[in-house]
Amino acid sequence: MKALILTLAALLPLTAALPAQAQEGRGRWDGPRQAGRGERFARALQLTADQQNQIRALRASHRDAIAPLRASARAARAALAQALQDPATAEATLRDLHQKASEAHFQLLLAGRANRVQVRALLTPEQREKASVLRATHRERARGQMRRMRMRCGD
């Protein structure tokens, strides 16, 4: 586990050095593996065309609303990563930067939660139940992947 943490800590400053256009708009669900996620969700829950349109509108407004939050979180993480690289940075400064990065991340979490609540309100009770099952299945699959990654790292 320590090896994984040290590797991630070493790579963190490199992400801050990426060109702005490479980072811009690259959210958690923007990668090529996530293409079609909304369509799979709609098929699995058997969403009506009206529900699909409403959810698309919610996601679009959510994306626009969190853009400044995402930028703020990215800047706070970059500032913390840069400060961590400087041995002369005081612990109090690091604590402050960490707190700011944590708060920015928490604001993103709250925005995501608000969006999930709004989407859930558009679903029927049966669709909500099925969505909960799908979410639990996805979560368990992700945990299994993390376990396999840890085993490969030798921890």
C-alpha positions in Angstrom: 0.0 0.0 0.0 2.9 2.3 0.8 4.4 1.7 -2.6 1.1 2.7 -4.3 0.8 5.9 -2.2 4.4 6.9 -2.9 3.9 6.3 -6.6 0.7 8.4 -6.7 2.4 11.1 -4.7 5.3 11.2 -7.2 2.9 11.4 -10.1 0.7 14.1 -8.7 3.0 17.0 -9.6 3.2 15.7 -13.2 -0.6 16.2 -13.7 -0.2 19.8 -12.7 2.3 20.2 -15.6 -0.1 18.9 -18.2 -1.2 21.5 -20.8 -4.4 23.2 -19.8 -6.3 22.0 -22.9 -5.4 18.4 -22.0 -7.0 18.9 -18.5 -9.9 21.1 -19.5 -13.2 19.3 -19.6 -11.7 16.0 -18.6 -14.1 14.9 -15.9 -14.5 11.5 -14.4 -16.9 10.4 -17.1 -15.3 12.0 -20.2 -13.0 9.2 -21.2 -13.5 6.9 -24.2 -14.4 4.0 -22.0 -17.4 6.0 -20.7 -18.9 6.8 -24.1 -22.4 5.5 -24.2 -22.8 5.4 -20.4 -26.0 7.5 -20.6 -27.5 5.2 -23.2 -26.7 2.1 -21.2 -28.2 3.7 -18.2 -31.4 4.6 -20.2 -31.7 1.1 -21.6 -31.1 -0.7 -18.3 -33.7 1.4 -16.5 -36.1 1.5 -19.5 -36.3 5.3 -19.4 -38.9 7.1 -21.4 -37.9 9.6 -24.1 -39.2 12.4 -21.8 -37.1 11.1 -18.9 -34.0 10.8 -21.1 -34.5 14.4 -22.3 -34.9 15.7 -18.7 -31.8 13.8 -17.5 -29.8 15.2 -20.4 -30.9 18.7 -19.6 -30.0 18.2 -15.9 -26.6 16.8 -16.8 -25.9 19.7 -19.1 -26.8 22.3 -16.5 -24.8 20.4 -13.9 -21.7 20.3 -16.2 -21.9 24.0 -16.7 -22.5 24.6 -12.9 -19.5 22.5 -11.8 -17.0 23.9 -14.3 -15.8 26.6 -12.0 -15.8 24.2 -9.0 -13.7 21.7 -11.0 -11.3 24.5 -12.0 -11.0 25.6 -8.4 -10.4 22.1 -7.1 -7.7 21.5 -9.9 -6.0 24.8 -8.9 -6.1 23.9 -5.2 -4.6 20.4 -5.8 -1.9 21.9 -8.0 -1.0 24.5 -5.4 -0.8 21.8 -2.7 1.3 19.5 -5.0 3.7 22.4 -5.7 4.0 23.3 -2.1 4.7 19.7 -1.2 7.7 19.6 -3.5 9.3 22.6 -1.8 11.0 21.4 1.5 11.0 25.0 2.8 7.2 25.2 2.8 6.0 25.5 6.4 3.7 22.8 7.8 1.0 25.5 8.6 1.0 26.5 4.9 0.7 22.9 3.8 -2.2 22.4 6.2 -3.9 25.5 4.8 -3.4 24.4 1.2 -4.6 20.9 2.1 -7.7 22.3 3.7 -8.5 24.4 0.6 -8.0 21.4 -1.7 -10.2 19.3 0.6 -12.9 22.0 0.7 -12.9 22.4 -3.1 -13.2 18.6 -3.5 -16.1 18.5 -1.0 -17.9 21.2 -3.0 -17.6 19.0 -6.1 -19.0 16.0 -4.1 -21.9 18.1 -2.9 -22.7 19.3 -6.5 -22.6 15.7 -7.7 -24.9 14.6 -4.9 -27.3 17.3 -5.8 -27.3 16.2 -9.4 -27.9 12.5 -8.4 -30.9 13.6 -6.2 -32.4 15.5 -9.1 -32.0 12.6 -11.5 -33.4 10.2 -8.9 -36.5 12.4 -8.5 -37.2 11.8 -12.2 -37.3 8.0 -11.9 -40.2 5.8 -11.0 -40.0 3.8 -7.8 -39.2 0.6 -9.9 -36.5 2.5 -11.8 -35.0 3.8 -8.5 -34.8 0.3 -7.1 -33.1 -1.0 -10.3 -30.7 2.0 -10.3 -29.7 1.1 -6.7 -29.0 -2.4 -7.7 -27.0 -1.3 -10.7 -25.0 1.2 -8.6 -24.2 -1.5 -6.0 -23.1 -3.9 -8.7 -20.9 -1.2 -10.2 -19.4 -0.3 -6.8 -18.6 -4.0 -6.1 -16.9 -4.4 -9.5 -14.8 -1.3 -8.9 -13.8 -2.6 -5.5 -12.7 -5.9 -7.1 -10.6 -3.9 -9.6 -8.9 -2.0 -6.8 -8.2 -5.3 -5.0 -6.6 -6.7 -8.1 -4.5 -3.5 -8.5 -3.3 -3.8 -4.9 -2.3 -7.4 -5.4 -0.3 -6.5 -8.5 1.6 -3.8 -6.5 2.7 -6.4 -4.1 1.0 -4.9 -1.0 
